[in-house]
Amino acid sequence: MFKNLIKPRWIALTLILLFLIYLFIRLSNWQFDRYDQRILRNESTNTALSMAPKKIDSTSQISGLKQWEKIELKGNYISDQSKLVRKQYLENDLGFWVITPFNIENGENILINRGWIPIGVSASTNQIIPPAPAGIVNIEGYLQPFNESIAQPKDLPLNQVNTIDFNYFGIDVASDFYVQLAKSSPMDNQVAIIPLPELTNGPHLSYAIQWILFALLLPIGWFVLLKKESK
């Protein structure tokens, strides 16, 4: 049976088999790594969410904090600087995030993701931005890092952007984090609070096992073909 292995066709087939086994094992290891990273990220998020909120009087106090840590702020919104972040979903409905700078008591500004609103007639038309609560507002929210800057299309409707970026605002704002609103007093009733993420381990472990199974099945198939040809 094994004399067929010296034939060029079987040499090529065996080399392809070895390459595929190597590839599937690498893919399995990659999925195991993603699974481990997801677990670590979930643990970090759970730890941050379980901590008591920190009262912040200066934007310099947030530089040493982590994503999802909760902070308390007191100040007033700068409503005329609000912007809408496009293509955001809430329970499968398309809409916008409402981003408004917040002036804290020491005069510094930090961006607040006030929540979600649905699109109007069309996502490509000008959208009215709900005004933020006026006067002094007390805020609790979760720290979030800024997204990577991307090129901004020139034909976007007024006050709409594709991502949260502190460079899009005409005033100085904190560049370490923005705040995802959890609650405020008075309440901002014109926008929907963004829900906390579901912390699952994802499908990575099952994918990793699948790649291992594929790697195990390949030599079995190879052996069956070899045995058939020898008959």
Secondary structure, DSSP 8 states (H G I E B T S, - for coil): -GGGGGSHHHHHHHHHHHHHHHHHHHHHHHHHHHHHHHHHHHHHHHHHHHS--EE-SSGGGGTT--TT-EEEEEEEE-GGG-EEEEEEEETTEEEEEEEEEEEETTS-EEEEEEEEEE--S-TTS---------S-EEEEEEEE---------TT--TTEESS--GGGSSS---SS-EEEEEEEES--TTSB---------TTHHHHHHHHHHHHHHHHHHHHHHHHHHH-
